[in-house]
Amino acid sequence: MVTVSFGALGWWDGSSWIDAETEGELPIDGEEDYQVVRLGEVAMTTGGAQTVVCDPLGLIGAELADPELLGEFPGPIGVAISAPWDVQPHLFQEIPDDGSYAGFAAELLSDRGLDVANPQIKQLFRTDLEGDGVNEVLVVAEDVPPNFLMEPGDYSIAFMRKVVDGEVETAVIHETVALDEDDTFAGGHSFGGAGDLNNDGKMELIANSAYFEGFNVTVWEYINDDLGLTMVLETGCGV
């Protein structure tokens, strides 16, 4: 089972992803061991039996013994998984920006109608989701206020760059761009890490979105070079 402190996301049943909220009952008894995947680190904790979490939404989940291992609002936040296998079998490391990725972010923001000469790079990671020796680069460019109430010109965009058949492809995972006074409700985005959440030897991406009164965690699976990234699990707590 894949979970965070404010709600379970779901699990892999051997052939497909199961959404915890849709299923309504978790495959746990309590006192399971969990591996916590956050950024490039893996830690251990335990969890209790199924309970109701995230008032007032009443989501189902399990109380973790060390929820602080997941990180705190506004993130980045990782996930805990009740799995005995190696959940981070491949590369995941922070890298410096030589200015190139700020340039790539500027191009994406320009495509969305916002001209920023030198976007602020909040996160920059190199990873190998499939373990095939071809690295992906994860980027978050962001300039938003701490209260997430945006003003025109603010932005947060999380994207992945990957070489496919000799060409670089870009997949935007989350984005918030404030173009005018009507765009006052912001989302700050981040990557929580990457881990093999279904024991197939490939790692899934963990992405976060924080906003004024809540938080959201999503899990993305890289299907193949034709289909790219697909969101397979999601949970959130807020109003």
N, C-alpha and C positions, 0 to 999 in steps of 0.2 A: 504494500500500500504506500502511496505517495501522499504526504501530508505537510501542512504547516501548522503553526500554533493556533490559527484562527479558523481552521477547517481542512477537511480532507479533500484532495483533488480527485483521487481515484486510484486505479491499479490496472495492471495488465493481466488478463485471464488466460494467457497462453496463445490467444489468437487475435485479441482486440483490446483496445483501451476501454475501461469501464468508468463512467462518470459517477463519482460518489453521491452527489446530490440526487441524480436520477435513480440510482440503485436503492438508496435509502438505508442500506445496512452494510457495514464494513466487514471485511474478512479478517477480523482480529479478535483475540480473546482477552488481551491485556498483557502487560509485561513483555511485549515484544521488544527486541533490540532494533534500533534504527540507526542507519548511517545518515548523517547530515551532510549534504552537499552544498557548499557555499563558496562561490568563486573557485579558487584552486585548491581548496582544502576539504578534507573529509574528517568528520568527528563522529563519536558514538554517543547515543543516549538511549533511554528506554521510554516506552509510552504505556498509558493505561488503556482501559477498556473504552468502548464507544461511549461518547457523551455528547452533549449539546454545547457548542461553543459559539462565539461571536454574537453576543447580544447586540441588537434585538433580532437579528436575522435567524437565529436558531439553527445554525449549520451543524452538521455532524462532524465529529473529529475525535481525536485522542489527545489527552493532555500529556505533553512531553515533560520528562524530568528536567531537561535543560533547554528550555525554549530559546534562551538567549543565544544558543549556538547558531540559530537560524538568522540572526541579525535583527535589527530594530527599524521601525518606521523612521525615516522614509525610504529605507533600503540602502543597498541591495539586500534582498532576503533570499535564502536558499530553501531547499526542501529536505524533508526527512523521509527515508524509504526503508521499509522493513524488508531488507534483502540481504542474503548471505554472500552474494557475489561481489566482485570488485566493481564498484560503481563509478570509478574514474580511471578507466584503463588507458586513456589516451591523453595527449598533450592539452594543457589549459594553463596559459601563463599571461601575465600582464606584460605589455611591451610599451616602449616610449613612442611618441609621435614625432616624426621629423618634419611635420607640416603637411605631409601628403594627405592624411586622413581628415584634417581640418578642411583641406581643399575638396575632398570628396563630399564631406558634409555640406559645404557651401553650395556645391552643385545641386544636391538634393533639396536644400532649402530654397534655392533659386527656382527650381522646378515647381515649387509650391507657392511661389509668389513672394518669398522673403529673401532679400539680399543682405547677407551677412559676410563681411570681408574676411573675418577670421573667427569662425565658430569655436566655442570653447569645447574641448574634448574632455568629457567627464570620465569615460571608461574606454580602454583599448586593450583587447585581448587577442592572442593567437591561440587557436585550438585546432584539433583534428577530430571532428565528430565521428567520422567513419573509421578512423584508424587506417586509412589508405595511403598515408604519407602526403596527402594534399591538404594543406592547412586552410582553414577559414579564419577570417578576421572579424571580430565583433567590435562595433563602434557605437558609442553614445555621445552625441553632441548635445549640449544643454545649457540654456541660460534662462532659468525660471526663478521666481522669488520663493523664499522658504515657505510662505503660506499658500503657494500654488495659485494665487490670484494673479493672472497674467495681465500684462500690458502689451500693446502692439509692439512687435519686434521680438517678443520672447519665443522660445522654441525648446523642444526636447524631441530628439529623433534617435531611435535605436535601429541599427541595421547591420547586416552581415554581408561581407564581400567574399566571393569564392570563385576560383578559376574552374570553368566548365568548358571542355573541348578547346582549350587554349584562349578562351575569352573570359574576362572578369564579369561576373554577374552580381548584382546588388539586390538583396531582399530586405525591404523595410519591414520591421517587425512591429514597432509601435511608434507613433508620432503625434505630436501636438505642436501646432504652429499658430501663433496669434498674429493675425493680419490687421485686425481693426478692433474697435472698442467693444464689439459684441463678443469677442473671444476672450472672456474673462475667467473662464473656469479651466484650470490647467491640469495637465498630467505630467508628472516627472517620471521618466522611464529609466530603467537600468537592467543590466544582466545580473542574475543571481548566481549563475554558474552553469556547469554542464555535467551531466552524469548519465550513465547507462541505467535507465529506470525500468527496463523490461528484459534485461539479460540477453540482449541480442548482439552484444559486442560493439554496438554503436551508442554514442552519447546523444541525449536529448538536451536542448537548450532550456534554461529556466530564465524567464523574463518577468520583470516587475513593472507595475504602474502605480504611482502614488498620486493621490489627489487630495483636495481640501479636507474631506472627512472620511477617507477610506484608503484601501490598498487592494491591489489585485495581483495574483500570481498566475502565470500561464506556462505551460510546457509545450515545446515545439519539437517535432520529430522531422529530421531530414529524410524524406522518403527515398528519393533518388534524384539524379540530375535533371530529369524531365519534370517531376512534380515539385521538387524543392521542399521548402519548409511548410509544415502543416501543424496548426495548433491542435493538440490532442487532449489536453486537460486544462481546467481553469477553476479558480476559486477566488473569492474576494470578500472582504469584510468592510462595511461602511454604509453610508446612507446616500 
